[in-house]
Amino acid sequence: MFKVKSSSVRTVACLSFVTALSMSSNLAHAETPTTLNNSDTYKAIQLDPLTTQAQNVTSVSQLSDVRPTDWAFTALQSLVERYGCIAGYPDSTYRGKQATSRYEFAAGLNACLDKINEIISAGLADKVSKEDLATLQKLQEEFAAELATLRGRVDALDAKTAKLEAQQFSTTTKLTGEVIFSATAGSGGPNDARSNITLGNRTRLVLNTSFTGKDALRTRLETGNNLAAASGSTSLAGLLGTNSVRIGPGAAVTDNSFALSLLDYKFPVFDNKVTLYVAPISFPDEFFTVLSPVASNGQGSISRFGRFDPLMRIAGTSSLFAFDWKVTDQFKIQAGYGASNTAAPSPGGQGGLFGGSTIALVQLLFKPTENLDASITYANTYHQGNSLSTGLVSTESISAAGVTSLRANSIGGNLAWKITPKISFHTWGTWIFADSVNNTASTTFTSWIAGLTFNDLFSEGSAASILFGQPIKRSSVGGLASLGTSNGRAIDSTPYHLELFYRYRVSKNISITPGIFWVFNPEGASGNPTATVGVIRTTFTF
């Protein structure tokens, strides 16, 4: 006799089998049992999506919807207590009134046959009544065709499973990936330049590993050539003269060579209420909760600025140690410490965990209602060099002579409101108070954004967003610092960012996102021409 696992088919629904046994034992009552469905198609019953296995039943009292007054109660009780070949759904129900097909019945019959074979093999044949054996023999003959079909399907499934197990490179690791093509063009900016239409790419391959089912080790390899997303003299930012024109899908490298861009491990402790995070290569947004529906650089905002709060980029962190404490369902605390050059053993304050640029960050998250999320974030950072290292603007330094390093205290607030199931609003605001370490110069930087996102617009899975905000701006200065200049023009105004994009979902794994954004008064100088950037991004996920 072949074997069928009770969790793989609806053995929990073989009420007709119960009927057959109960009839042979004179246990049937006045009510009419469920009629067998003569369907030629096997229909597997889906269990609760949160679980994958049926519930083992050792007593009929464990089935919440079976009562002593039910017509098949005695038969169920007999099958459970004598043979143990009845299982329940994960929610402790039996659902005996559901119709069943002949194939489902055959699967249930086979489960009981297996159990009785086990009893006989164990030398306990006296535990099985002759009447039950006779009934089982008749049922086995009646359902011979269905049992043979099931055997063929199970054998085929076993063969496929064996093939998959033989071909997979790891039983603990799954490979996922994302490939982005982006056609980009820009004009204006402090240099009042015009770029060529470029075709950039970025590829990410992620090895997702779990050793316990609750922990997660991520190893991400990345390559690309997307100079429209990079800073530097040869990039779009260098051509137009401002980092505020950088697009979203950046890459760890821009010469199409692979690099390790993420290596982190998180695991739960204290009954899963706290998650610890250790990452030799990471950034705050990889662990800390980002309250933005457009945060993904493959599916969200087309600009680097539009994705999320600048505090998640400050200090250029490359290593991070953090924890997430779920205090209640409505309140969570996240905190961490990061350093930019942890692998460097150089003495003299240039590397290691505490010798380079560092960040200490705390975030409080609130969920007052089901459709509203908010957070308050504080960060204390030390920067080796005169730059906040966000890569969002070119004027993120203190404009004063002699500044070789700075320390900053930053506060950010985020809010995400799901107005309707398909319309969401989000906003954030950031204040960065930076002070020179070696003189009395100081500068306050500010930035904010607000956005509306329309989900399932025109087609399911598609979305459109409109974003408007202020890139990082030197709002005020103190001591030796001044507001400074951008490309020789005085910083005398407020920069603004306006962005429109539409993500069209071609299929489950492919999306196309055309979009455009403008930066008015880039770098805060009214004399700088408006920068315009157009993007057509195609994203493949697998």
C-alpha positions, 0 to 999 in steps of 0.5 A: 500500500502506498503512502499519502501524507495527511497534510498534503490532501484533504484527509480531514474531510473524509466524512463519507468514509466515516459514513461507510464505517458507521453503516457497517457498524450500525452507527448511522443515524437519521440524518443523511450523510454527505453525498460523494461527488463523482468529479473526475478532477482531483481537488486539493483543499487549501488549508489556512494560508498561515499554516501548512499542516493539518492539526493532529487529533488524538481526541474527538473533543479537539474538533470544535465543530463536532458535537456529541449530538452529531449523527457521525459523532460515534464514528468519528470518535471510533476512528480517532481513538482506535486508529488515529487516522482523522486530522483537523484543520489548523483552526481546530475544526473538522468541517464535516458538512463540506462536500468531498470528491471521490479523489478526496475520499480515496485520499482519506481512505488511504490514510486510514489504510496506512494507519491500520497497516502500521497497527498490523505491522506492529503486531497489534492485529487484534486491535482491528475488528474483522468488520472494519477490515471487511469494510475497508476491503470493499472500499479499497476495491470500490476506489481502486481506480482513484487510489491508483491515480493518487499513487501515480500523482504522489510518485510523480510528485516525489520524483519532482521533489527529489529532482528539485532537492538534487538540483538546489545548491542549498537547503537554507538559501534562496536566491532573489534578484533585481535588474534595472534598466534606466534611460535618463536625460537631464538639463539645467542645474548650476552648470546650465548643461544638457546631458546625452540620453543615457542607458544605465543598468544595475543588477542585484543578486541577493542570497537569503539564508535562514538557519532557524526559520526566524533568522535571516542572513542576507548577502547582496552582490551588486553591479551597474554602470548607472552614472545618472545615479552617481556623484562625481565629475563624470556623472549626471550630478557632475555635469549639471553641477548638483547632487540633487539631480541624482536618480534613485537606482544607484549602484555600489560600483559604476564600472559593471564589476560586481561588489558586495553591497550588503551583508547583514544578519538579524535574529529574534530574542526574548520570545521574538519581541526583540530582533538583533541586527549585525551588519558588516556592510549595511545602511540604516534604511536596510534595518530601520523602518522607513515610512514611505510608500515610494522608498524602493529604488526599483519600484518607488521614487525615480529620484534619490531625494524622493525615496526617504528621510535624509537621516537614513543616509547621513554619515555614510554608514557602512556597518551597523549594529541595531535592535528592534523592540516591539513594545506593543502592537502600537509602539516600537523602539529601534536603535543602532550604532554604525561606523563608516570604516570598521575594517580599517585598523589604522591608528590615529582615529581613522578607522575601526568601530570608533575611530572613523565617521560614526552614527548613533540613531534612535527611532520611535514608531507609533501606530495610533490607528490601523491606517496611520503610522508615525515615527520620530528619529534622533541621530548623533553623528561624527563626520571625518571631513566637512560633509554630511555624506548624504549624497543628496546635495552638493552644499551639505558642508559647513561653509567656513575656512578650517573645518576638518570634521564636524558633529551633528545632532539631527531630528526627523519626523515621519508620517504615513496615512492610508487615506483609502485602500488605494490612496496614501499620503506621506510626509517627513521633515528633518532638522540637522544641527551641525557644528565644526569640531575644530572651530566655532562654525555651525550650520542648521540644515532643513529638508522636507517632503510630502507625497500622494500615491495612488495605487492600482491606478488604471491597472492592478499593481500599478501606481502613480505618485506626486512628490513635492518637497525641499532638498537639504538647505542651509537654513541658518548659520552661526560663528564663522560659517556663512550660507556660502555660494553655489557655482559662484552664485549666492545661496539666497533662496529655498530649493524645491523638488517636484516629481511625477512618476507612474509605475506600470505593472507589465506582469508580476515580475516586470514594471516600467516607470516613466517619470520626471522631476524638477529642482527649482533653485538648485543648491539654494541659489536663485541664480542657478537654472532649474534642473530637469531630469526625465527617467524611464525605468524598467525593473525586472524582479525574480 
